[in-house]
Amino acid sequence: MKTKIKYLRQEMGITQKNLAEEVGVSRQTINALENGKYNPSLIVAYKITKLLNKKHIEEVFLFEDEESD
């Protein structure tokens, strides 16, 4: 899953560590989210969205349709 976390976080002057502490996850989790290597739980996605001052999860997380063969 792609996200806008890094862009939005940097725009607000928030470090990975600070965001992680506010959300209740590790800095490595934020890094994995930013690099598309981890799909968050709905609760984590919601917390990140609110901390980045967005109203909708879709403003932060870009859901990609999985193609089936």
HUZISUL-V296067 format. One record per residue. OMEGA is omega as a letter, one per 40 degrees, with the letter a starting at -180 (999 if undefined). Layout:
BEGIN
[[OMEGA] [OMEGA]]
END
This chain:
BEGIN
[[i] [i] [i] [a] [a] [a] [a] [i] [a] [i] [a] [a] [a] [i] [i] [a] [a] [i] [i] [a] [a] [a] [a] [i] [i] [i] [i] [i] [i] [i] [i] [i] [a] [a] [i] [a] [a] [i] [a] [i] [i] [a] [i] [i] [i] [a] [i] [i] [a] [i] [i] [i] [i] [a] [a] [i] [a] [i] [a] [a] [a] [a] [i] [i] [i] [i] [i] [a] [999]]
END
